[in-house]
Amino acid sequence: MDIPGGCHCGNIRFTLRWAPEPAEIPARACTCSFCVKHGGVWTSCPGGTLEVTVRDDARITRYAFGTRTAQFHVCAGCGVVPLVTSRIDGRLYAVVSVNALEGVDPALLKRAPASFDGEDEAARLARRARRGSPACDHQDPYGPAGQ
C-alpha cells in the first residue's frame, strides 16, 4: 500500500510503501517536549520503504535536540514537520507524521502515547533501526544532515 504525504505547501513530499497492507497503522504520540508542542504523532513501517522528494532544500530547517541522533525536518514555508530521520550504521531510517498522511482512513490509525524517557543513546538507536521505515538513500535529499 502506497501512502502519500507531505507538508502543507508541498515542498516536502513522501511516499510510505507499507508492506504488507496494514490492518492498522500504529500512531505513536511522542511525549517529548518538542513533539508535545508540535502535536507529533509518528508512524513507520519497518518492512516497507520511504521515498522523500524535496522541491527546495533551502526551505527546510533541520532541528535536533537532546542526544542529537535524530533530525526533525521542518518546512520553512509552512512550518509542518512531516518526517524525522536518523542515520544508524550508515543506513537512513525515518518516521513520518500521521498528521501529514494523505488519503488514509482515520479508522486505520491506532493512537497511543509513546514515552522514550530513560532510554540511553544505544537503546534509542536500536529502537529506531528496529521500528523505523528504511528511507531510500539513493535519493536521500538530506545528505549528511540526516546523520
Order of alpha helices (4+ residues) and beta strands (2+ residues): beta-beta-beta-alpha-beta-beta-beta-beta-beta-beta-beta-alpha-beta
